[in-house]
Amino acid sequence: MRNRNLSVIIIARNEEKKIGDCLTSVSWADEIIVVDTGSTDKTIEIARKHDAHIVYYTKGSFSDWRNAGLKHARGDWVLYVDADERVSSGLRDEISGLIKSNQGSMVSKNAVAYAIPRRNIILGREMRYGGWWPDYVIRLFRKRYLRGYKNDLHEEPVYNGNLGYVKAPFIHVKHDNLTAMMEKTNMWSEIEAKLMFEAHHPSMNVSRFLSAMWREFWLRMIKNRGFMDGIEGMIYALYQVYSKFVSYAKLWELQIKAERTTDN
Protein backbone atom coordinates (compact mmCIF):
# COMPACT_ATOMS: atom_id res chain seq x y z
CA MET A 1 0.00 0.00 0.00
CA ARG A 2 1.39 3.36 -1.02
CA ASN A 3 2.08 5.62 1.93
CA ARG A 4 0.89 9.20 1.47
CA ASN A 5 2.79 10.67 4.43
CA LEU A 6 6.38 9.60 3.86
CA SER A 7 9.27 11.22 1.99
CA VAL A 8 12.39 9.08 1.46
CA ILE A 9 15.70 10.91 1.03
CA ILE A 10 18.71 9.14 -0.52
CA ILE A 11 22.21 10.66 -0.72
CA ALA A 12 24.19 9.28 -3.66
CA ARG A 13 27.36 9.62 -5.69
CA ASN A 14 28.31 7.08 -8.36
CA GLU A 15 26.04 4.37 -6.95
CA GLU A 16 24.80 2.83 -10.22
CA LYS A 17 25.51 -0.70 -8.97
CA LYS A 18 23.41 -0.41 -5.81
CA ILE A 19 20.89 2.41 -6.01
CA GLY A 20 18.41 0.46 -8.14
CA ASP A 21 17.76 -2.10 -5.40
CA CYS A 22 17.59 0.69 -2.84
CA LEU A 23 14.96 2.57 -4.86
CA THR A 24 12.92 -0.59 -5.43
CA SER A 25 12.85 -1.22 -1.68
CA VAL A 26 11.27 2.22 -1.02
CA SER A 27 8.88 2.29 -3.99
CA TRP A 28 5.95 2.19 -1.54
CA ALA A 29 6.75 5.69 -0.21
CA ASP A 30 4.81 8.70 -1.46
CA GLU A 31 7.93 10.65 -2.44
CA ILE A 32 11.53 9.69 -3.21
CA ILE A 33 14.23 12.36 -3.28
CA VAL A 34 17.76 11.58 -4.50
CA VAL A 35 20.38 14.16 -3.53
CA ASP A 36 23.17 13.64 -6.05
CA THR A 37 26.54 14.93 -4.88
CA GLY A 38 28.39 14.67 -8.19
CA SER A 39 27.74 11.35 -9.94
CA THR A 40 29.47 10.67 -13.25
CA ASP A 41 27.92 7.23 -13.84
CA LYS A 42 24.30 6.16 -14.41
CA THR A 43 23.07 6.95 -10.90
CA ILE A 44 20.83 9.81 -11.99
CA GLU A 45 19.47 7.88 -14.97
CA ILE A 46 18.48 4.98 -12.72
CA ALA A 47 16.90 7.33 -10.17
CA ARG A 48 14.76 8.95 -12.87
CA LYS A 49 13.49 5.54 -13.98
CA HIS A 50 12.16 5.10 -10.45
CA ASP A 51 10.38 8.50 -10.60
CA ALA A 52 12.69 10.02 -8.01
CA HIS A 53 12.98 13.78 -7.65
CA ILE A 54 16.64 14.70 -8.26
CA VAL A 55 18.35 17.40 -6.19
CA TYR A 56 21.85 18.40 -7.30
CA TYR A 57 24.17 19.45 -4.49
CA THR A 58 27.84 18.91 -5.24
CA LYS A 59 29.35 21.19 -2.59
CA GLY A 60 29.28 21.15 1.17
CA SER A 61 29.32 18.35 3.73
CA PHE A 62 27.30 15.32 4.75
CA SER A 63 25.01 17.54 6.83
CA ASP A 64 24.52 19.94 3.91
CA TRP A 65 23.44 17.06 1.65
CA ARG A 66 20.94 15.72 4.16
CA ASN A 67 19.58 19.22 4.80
CA ALA A 68 19.23 19.83 1.05
CA GLY A 69 17.00 16.78 0.77
CA LEU A 70 14.95 17.86 3.79
CA LYS A 71 14.18 21.23 2.19
CA HIS A 72 12.51 19.47 -0.74
CA ALA A 73 10.59 16.88 1.31
CA ARG A 74 6.80 17.30 1.31
CA GLY A 75 5.80 14.39 3.54
CA ASP A 76 4.82 14.60 7.19
CA TRP A 77 7.46 11.95 7.88
CA VAL A 78 11.01 11.67 6.53
CA LEU A 79 13.10 8.52 6.14
CA TYR A 80 16.80 8.78 5.23
CA VAL A 81 18.20 5.79 3.36
CA ASP A 82 21.74 5.39 2.01
CA ALA A 83 22.17 4.14 -1.55
CA ASP A 84 23.71 0.86 -0.37
CA GLU A 85 20.86 0.17 2.07
CA ARG A 86 17.56 -1.60 1.46
CA VAL A 87 14.36 -1.28 3.46
CA SER A 88 13.38 -4.82 4.44
CA SER A 89 9.74 -5.87 4.12
CA GLY A 90 9.54 -6.01 7.90
CA LEU A 91 10.85 -2.47 8.22
CA ARG A 92 8.45 -1.27 5.54
CA ASP A 93 5.50 -2.75 7.42
CA GLU A 94 6.70 -1.43 10.77
CA ILE A 95 7.19 2.11 9.44
CA SER A 96 3.79 2.06 7.74
CA GLY A 97 2.14 0.89 10.95
CA LEU A 98 4.07 3.42 13.00
CA ILE A 99 3.01 6.30 10.78
CA LYS A 100 -0.59 5.13 10.79
CA SER A 101 -0.93 4.59 14.53
CA ASN A 102 2.20 6.24 15.94
CA GLN A 103 2.99 2.94 17.65
CA GLY A 104 5.76 0.44 16.92
CA SER A 105 7.54 -2.60 18.26
CA MET A 106 9.98 -0.77 20.54
CA VAL A 107 8.75 2.79 20.30
CA SER A 108 9.17 5.34 23.04
CA LYS A 109 6.08 7.29 24.01
CA ASN A 110 5.63 10.51 22.03
CA ALA A 111 8.81 9.86 20.01
CA VAL A 112 9.52 12.16 17.06
CA ALA A 113 12.69 10.42 15.83
CA TYR A 114 13.41 6.71 15.49
CA ALA A 115 16.58 4.63 15.46
CA ILE A 116 16.70 1.69 13.06
CA PRO A 117 19.09 -1.29 13.35
CA ARG A 118 21.16 -2.40 10.35
CA ARG A 119 22.15 -5.86 9.18
CA ASN A 120 25.57 -5.22 7.66
CA ILE A 121 26.52 -7.48 4.75
CA ILE A 122 30.27 -7.15 4.17
CA LEU A 123 32.32 -9.31 1.78
CA GLY A 124 29.23 -11.49 1.36
CA ARG A 125 28.86 -12.19 5.09
CA GLU A 126 26.46 -10.71 7.61
CA MET A 127 28.58 -9.23 10.39
CA ARG A 128 27.44 -9.73 13.98
CA TYR A 129 30.63 -8.61 15.75
CA GLY A 130 33.17 -5.83 15.27
CA GLY A 131 30.56 -3.26 16.32
CA TRP A 132 28.38 -4.00 13.27
CA TRP A 133 25.25 -5.16 15.09
CA PRO A 134 22.77 -3.76 15.93
CA ASP A 135 24.43 -0.63 14.49
CA TYR A 136 21.45 1.68 15.19
CA VAL A 137 21.12 4.77 12.99
CA ILE A 138 18.61 7.58 13.59
CA ARG A 139 16.85 7.93 10.25
CA LEU A 140 13.07 8.22 10.64
CA PHE A 141 11.54 11.53 11.72
CA ARG A 142 8.28 13.39 12.06
CA LYS A 143 9.36 16.23 9.82
CA ARG A 144 7.98 19.15 11.78
CA TYR A 145 10.23 18.22 14.71
CA LEU A 146 13.42 17.78 12.67
CA ARG A 147 15.50 20.96 12.62
CA GLY A 148 18.16 19.52 10.34
CA TYR A 149 21.64 18.05 10.57
CA LYS A 150 24.77 19.48 12.18
CA ASN A 151 28.50 18.71 11.93
CA ASP A 152 30.40 18.46 8.66
CA LEU A 153 31.95 15.00 8.95
CA HIS A 154 30.05 12.86 11.47
CA GLU A 155 26.66 14.39 10.90
CA GLU A 156 24.01 14.31 13.63
CA PRO A 157 20.29 15.05 13.41
CA VAL A 158 18.87 17.82 15.56
CA TYR A 159 15.26 17.30 16.61
CA ASN A 160 12.87 18.46 19.29
CA GLY A 161 11.41 15.51 21.17
CA ASN A 162 12.01 11.92 22.25
CA LEU A 163 13.84 9.12 20.48
CA GLY A 164 12.15 5.78 19.79
CA TYR A 165 13.38 2.48 18.38
CA VAL A 166 12.03 0.15 15.73
CA LYS A 167 12.73 -3.56 15.63
CA ALA A 168 12.99 -4.40 11.91
CA PRO A 169 16.32 -3.60 10.23
CA PHE A 170 17.79 -1.97 7.18
CA ILE A 171 19.75 -4.37 4.99
CA HIS A 172 23.11 -2.67 4.46
CA VAL A 173 25.07 -4.16 1.54
CA LYS A 174 28.22 -2.34 2.50
CA HIS A 175 31.04 -3.87 0.43
CA ASP A 176 30.94 -6.77 -2.05
CA ASN A 177 34.69 -7.17 -2.54
CA LEU A 178 38.06 -5.67 -1.67
CA THR A 179 38.29 -3.70 -4.93
CA ALA A 180 34.98 -1.97 -4.20
CA MET A 181 36.16 -1.27 -0.65
CA MET A 182 39.38 0.32 -1.91
CA GLU A 183 37.53 2.48 -4.44
CA LYS A 184 35.06 3.69 -1.82
CA THR A 185 37.82 4.39 0.69
CA ASN A 186 39.78 6.42 -1.85
CA MET A 187 36.70 8.52 -2.67
CA TRP A 188 35.42 9.14 0.86
CA SER A 189 38.85 9.61 2.43
CA GLU A 190 39.33 12.61 0.14
CA ILE A 191 36.13 14.13 1.53
CA GLU A 192 36.95 13.24 5.13
CA ALA A 193 40.47 14.66 4.90
CA LYS A 194 39.19 17.89 3.36
CA LEU A 195 36.54 18.33 6.04
CA MET A 196 39.02 17.63 8.86
CA PHE A 197 41.45 20.10 7.31
CA GLU A 198 38.77 22.78 7.01
CA ALA A 199 37.83 22.12 10.65
CA HIS A 200 41.47 22.91 11.61
CA HIS A 201 42.32 19.43 12.85
CA PRO A 202 45.57 19.41 14.90
CA SER A 203 48.68 18.76 12.84
CA MET A 204 49.29 15.06 12.24
CA ASN A 205 52.43 13.57 13.74
CA VAL A 206 53.74 10.11 14.57
CA SER A 207 51.95 10.02 17.93
CA ARG A 208 48.56 10.97 16.46
CA PHE A 209 48.91 8.44 13.64
CA LEU A 210 49.76 5.58 16.03
CA SER A 211 47.06 6.58 18.50
CA ALA A 212 44.36 6.64 15.81
CA MET A 213 45.43 3.28 14.40
CA TRP A 214 45.56 1.61 17.82
CA ARG A 215 42.14 2.97 18.86
CA GLU A 216 40.52 1.60 15.73
CA PHE A 217 42.23 -1.81 16.10
CA TRP A 218 41.24 -2.06 19.76
CA LEU A 219 37.64 -1.09 19.01
CA ARG A 220 37.07 -3.47 16.07
CA MET A 221 39.23 -6.47 16.87
CA ILE A 222 39.48 -6.59 20.66
CA LYS A 223 36.53 -4.80 22.29
CA ASN A 224 33.96 -5.85 19.67
CA ARG A 225 35.66 -9.16 18.72
CA GLY A 226 35.67 -8.73 14.95
CA PHE A 227 37.50 -12.04 14.57
CA MET A 228 34.30 -13.83 15.67
CA ASP A 229 32.90 -13.18 12.17
CA GLY A 230 35.56 -15.44 10.69
CA ILE A 231 38.12 -14.48 8.07
CA GLU A 232 35.77 -11.85 6.64
CA GLY A 233 35.41 -10.26 10.06
CA MET A 234 39.16 -10.23 10.63
CA ILE A 235 39.83 -8.74 7.18
CA TYR A 236 37.26 -6.03 7.63
CA ALA A 237 38.39 -5.14 11.15
CA LEU A 238 41.96 -4.71 9.93
CA TYR A 239 40.71 -2.84 6.88
CA GLN A 240 39.05 -0.29 9.15
CA VAL A 241 42.48 0.46 10.59
CA TYR A 242 43.84 0.93 7.06
CA SER A 243 40.89 3.13 6.08
CA LYS A 244 41.47 5.35 9.09
CA PHE A 245 45.16 5.57 8.16
CA VAL A 246 44.35 6.67 4.58
CA SER A 247 42.07 9.49 5.77
CA TYR A 248 44.66 10.80 8.22
CA ALA A 249 47.48 10.43 5.69
CA LYS A 250 45.53 12.56 3.21
CA LEU A 251 44.89 15.08 5.98
CA TRP A 252 48.64 15.17 6.67
CA GLU A 253 49.25 15.77 2.97
CA LEU A 254 46.88 18.76 2.96
CA GLN A 255 48.51 20.17 6.09
CA ILE A 256 52.03 19.85 4.66
CA LYS A 257 50.94 21.50 1.42
CA ALA A 258 49.40 24.41 3.34
CA GLU A 259 52.55 24.84 5.45
CA ARG A 260 54.76 24.95 2.37
CA THR A 261 52.48 27.49 0.73
CA THR A 262 52.61 29.67 3.84
CA ASP A 263 56.41 29.43 4.03
CA ASN A 264 56.71 30.59 0.43
C-alpha positions as CSV (number, residue, x, y, z in Angstrom):
1,M,0.0,0.0,0.0
2,R,1.4,3.4,-1.0
3,N,2.1,5.6,1.9
4,R,0.9,9.2,1.5
5,N,2.8,10.7,4.4
6,L,6.4,9.6,3.9
7,S,9.3,11.2,2.0
8,V,12.4,9.1,1.5
9,I,15.7,10.9,1.0
10,I,18.7,9.1,-0.5
11,I,22.2,10.7,-0.7
12,A,24.2,9.3,-3.7
13,R,27.4,9.6,-5.7
14,N,28.3,7.1,-8.4
15,E,26.0,4.4,-6.9
16,E,24.8,2.8,-10.2
17,K,25.5,-0.7,-9.0
18,K,23.4,-0.4,-5.8
19,I,20.9,2.4,-6.0
20,G,18.4,0.5,-8.1
21,D,17.8,-2.1,-5.4
22,C,17.6,0.7,-2.8
23,L,15.0,2.6,-4.9
24,T,12.9,-0.6,-5.4
25,S,12.8,-1.2,-1.7
26,V,11.3,2.2,-1.0
27,S,8.9,2.3,-4.0
28,W,6.0,2.2,-1.5
29,A,6.7,5.7,-0.2
30,D,4.8,8.7,-1.5
31,E,7.9,10.7,-2.4
32,I,11.5,9.7,-3.2
33,I,14.2,12.4,-3.3
34,V,17.8,11.6,-4.5
35,V,20.4,14.2,-3.5
36,D,23.2,13.6,-6.0
37,T,26.5,14.9,-4.9
38,G,28.4,14.7,-8.2
39,S,27.7,11.4,-9.9
40,T,29.5,10.7,-13.3
41,D,27.9,7.2,-13.8
42,K,24.3,6.2,-14.4
43,T,23.1,6.9,-10.9
44,I,20.8,9.8,-12.0
45,E,19.5,7.9,-15.0
46,I,18.5,5.0,-12.7
47,A,16.9,7.3,-10.2
48,R,14.8,8.9,-12.9
49,K,13.5,5.5,-14.0
50,H,12.2,5.1,-10.4
51,D,10.4,8.5,-10.6
52,A,12.7,10.0,-8.0
53,H,13.0,13.8,-7.7
54,I,16.6,14.7,-8.3
55,V,18.3,17.4,-6.2
56,Y,21.8,18.4,-7.3
57,Y,24.2,19.5,-4.5
58,T,27.8,18.9,-5.2
59,K,29.3,21.2,-2.6
60,G,29.3,21.1,1.2
61,S,29.3,18.4,3.7
62,F,27.3,15.3,4.8
63,S,25.0,17.5,6.8
64,D,24.5,19.9,3.9
65,W,23.4,17.1,1.7
66,R,20.9,15.7,4.2
67,N,19.6,19.2,4.8
68,A,19.2,19.8,1.1
69,G,17.0,16.8,0.8
70,L,15.0,17.9,3.8
71,K,14.2,21.2,2.2
72,H,12.5,19.5,-0.7
73,A,10.6,16.9,1.3
74,R,6.8,17.3,1.3
75,G,5.8,14.4,3.5
76,D,4.8,14.6,7.2
77,W,7.5,12.0,7.9
78,V,11.0,11.7,6.5
79,L,13.1,8.5,6.1
80,Y,16.8,8.8,5.2
81,V,18.2,5.8,3.4
82,D,21.7,5.4,2.0
83,A,22.2,4.1,-1.5
84,D,23.7,0.9,-0.4
85,E,20.9,0.2,2.1
86,R,17.6,-1.6,1.5
87,V,14.4,-1.3,3.5
88,S,13.4,-4.8,4.4
89,S,9.7,-5.9,4.1
90,G,9.5,-6.0,7.9
91,L,10.9,-2.5,8.2
92,R,8.4,-1.3,5.5
93,D,5.5,-2.7,7.4
94,E,6.7,-1.4,10.8
95,I,7.2,2.1,9.4
96,S,3.8,2.1,7.7
97,G,2.1,0.9,10.9
98,L,4.1,3.4,13.0
99,I,3.0,6.3,10.8
100,K,-0.6,5.1,10.8
101,S,-0.9,4.6,14.5
102,N,2.2,6.2,15.9
103,Q,3.0,2.9,17.7
104,G,5.8,0.4,16.9
105,S,7.5,-2.6,18.3
106,M,10.0,-0.8,20.5
107,V,8.8,2.8,20.3
108,S,9.2,5.3,23.0
109,K,6.1,7.3,24.0
110,N,5.6,10.5,22.0
111,A,8.8,9.9,20.0
112,V,9.5,12.2,17.1
113,A,12.7,10.4,15.8
114,Y,13.4,6.7,15.5
115,A,16.6,4.6,15.5
116,I,16.7,1.7,13.1
117,P,19.1,-1.3,13.3
118,R,21.2,-2.4,10.4
119,R,22.1,-5.9,9.2
120,N,25.6,-5.2,7.7
121,I,26.5,-7.5,4.7
122,I,30.3,-7.1,4.2
123,L,32.3,-9.3,1.8
124,G,29.2,-11.5,1.4
125,R,28.9,-12.2,5.1
126,E,26.5,-10.7,7.6
127,M,28.6,-9.2,10.4
128,R,27.4,-9.7,14.0
129,Y,30.6,-8.6,15.7
130,G,33.2,-5.8,15.3
131,G,30.6,-3.3,16.3
132,W,28.4,-4.0,13.3
133,W,25.2,-5.2,15.1
134,P,22.8,-3.8,15.9
135,D,24.4,-0.6,14.5
136,Y,21.5,1.7,15.2
137,V,21.1,4.8,13.0
138,I,18.6,7.6,13.6
139,R,16.8,7.9,10.2
140,L,13.1,8.2,10.6
141,F,11.5,11.5,11.7
142,R,8.3,13.4,12.1
143,K,9.4,16.2,9.8
144,R,8.0,19.1,11.8
145,Y,10.2,18.2,14.7
146,L,13.4,17.8,12.7
147,R,15.5,21.0,12.6
148,G,18.2,19.5,10.3
149,Y,21.6,18.1,10.6
150,K,24.8,19.5,12.2
151,N,28.5,18.7,11.9
152,D,30.4,18.5,8.7
153,L,32.0,15.0,9.0
154,H,30.1,12.9,11.5
155,E,26.7,14.4,10.9
156,E,24.0,14.3,13.6
157,P,20.3,15.1,13.4
158,V,18.9,17.8,15.6
159,Y,15.3,17.3,16.6
160,N,12.9,18.5,19.3
161,G,11.4,15.5,21.2
162,N,12.0,11.9,22.3
163,L,13.8,9.1,20.5
164,G,12.2,5.8,19.8
165,Y,13.4,2.5,18.4
166,V,12.0,0.2,15.7
167,K,12.7,-3.6,15.6
168,A,13.0,-4.4,11.9
169,P,16.3,-3.6,10.2
170,F,17.8,-2.0,7.2
171,I,19.7,-4.4,5.0
172,H,23.1,-2.7,4.5
173,V,25.1,-4.2,1.5
174,K,28.2,-2.3,2.5
175,H,31.0,-3.9,0.4
176,D,30.9,-6.8,-2.1
177,N,34.7,-7.2,-2.5
178,L,38.1,-5.7,-1.7
179,T,38.3,-3.7,-4.9
180,A,35.0,-2.0,-4.2
181,M,36.2,-1.3,-0.6
182,M,39.4,0.3,-1.9
183,E,37.5,2.5,-4.4
184,K,35.1,3.7,-1.8
185,T,37.8,4.4,0.7
186,N,39.8,6.4,-1.9
187,M,36.7,8.5,-2.7
188,W,35.4,9.1,0.9
189,S,38.9,9.6,2.4
190,E,39.3,12.6,0.1
191,I,36.1,14.1,1.5
192,E,36.9,13.2,5.1
193,A,40.5,14.7,4.9
194,K,39.2,17.9,3.4
195,L,36.5,18.3,6.0
196,M,39.0,17.6,8.9
197,F,41.4,20.1,7.3
198,E,38.8,22.8,7.0
199,A,37.8,22.1,10.6
200,H,41.5,22.9,11.6
201,H,42.3,19.4,12.8
202,P,45.6,19.4,14.9
203,S,48.7,18.8,12.8
204,M,49.3,15.1,12.2
205,N,52.4,13.6,13.7
206,V,53.7,10.1,14.6
207,S,51.9,10.0,17.9
208,R,48.6,11.0,16.5
209,F,48.9,8.4,13.6
210,L,49.8,5.6,16.0
211,S,47.1,6.6,18.5
212,A,44.4,6.6,15.8
213,M,45.4,3.3,14.4
214,W,45.6,1.6,17.8
215,R,42.1,3.0,18.9
216,E,40.5,1.6,15.7
217,F,42.2,-1.8,16.1
218,W,41.2,-2.1,19.8
219,L,37.6,-1.1,19.0
220,R,37.1,-3.5,16.1
221,M,39.2,-6.5,16.9
222,I,39.5,-6.6,20.7
223,K,36.5,-4.8,22.3
224,N,34.0,-5.9,19.7
225,R,35.7,-9.2,18.7
226,G,35.7,-8.7,15.0
227,F,37.5,-12.0,14.6
228,M,34.3,-13.8,15.7
229,D,32.9,-13.2,12.2
230,G,35.6,-15.4,10.7
231,I,38.1,-14.5,8.1
232,E,35.8,-11.8,6.6
233,G,35.4,-10.3,10.1
234,M,39.2,-10.2,10.6
235,I,39.8,-8.7,7.2
236,Y,37.3,-6.0,7.6
237,A,38.4,-5.1,11.1
238,L,42.0,-4.7,9.9
239,Y,40.7,-2.8,6.9
240,Q,39.0,-0.3,9.1
241,V,42.5,0.5,10.6
242,Y,43.8,0.9,7.1
243,S,40.9,3.1,6.1
244,K,41.5,5.4,9.1
245,F,45.2,5.6,8.2
246,V,44.3,6.7,4.6
247,S,42.1,9.5,5.8
248,Y,44.7,10.8,8.2
249,A,47.5,10.4,5.7
250,K,45.5,12.6,3.2
251,L,44.9,15.1,6.0
252,W,48.6,15.2,6.7
253,E,49.2,15.8,3.0
254,L,46.9,18.8,3.0
255,Q,48.5,20.2,6.1
256,I,52.0,19.9,4.7
257,K,50.9,21.5,1.4
258,A,49.4,24.4,3.3
259,E,52.5,24.8,5.5
260,R,54.8,25.0,2.4
261,T,52.5,27.5,0.7
262,T,52.6,29.7,3.8
263,D,56.4,29.4,4.0
264,N,56.7,30.6,0.4
